Amino acid sequence: MRDRTLTIGLAVFNGGPLLQRAIDSLLAQTYTDFVLLISDNASMDGTQLICEAAAARDRRIVYVRQPRNLGAMNNFQFVLRQARTPLFMWAAHDDWWDPTFVAKN
């Protein structure tokens, strides 16, 4: 797979109820040259299953499950440090994006 131009960083903890909608809206973007990097901060709800299923369906998703809760700030810093693309964008588990959001920005 060729290198992507954008990393969308999503740090999450117990995002289950809204997470699927957020992932689906990111994957439906008209701009598709991105990697969606999800760092699960040792969630205790259905977050892990949602992320693993999404990663199995779409090769743009990189899912990392932290072995223990790092705290919110450290989880966000982990995501940012892992980015290897020229561009970066934050995402949250409870956001919902218009399909052209990334392309317009």
Buried (B, 14 or more C-beta within 10 A) or exposed (E): EEEBEBBBBBBBBBBBEBBBEBBEBBBEBEBEBBBBBBBBBBBEEBBBEBBBBBBEEEEBBBBBBBEEEBEEEBBBBBBBEBBEBEBBBEBBBEBEBEEEBBEEE
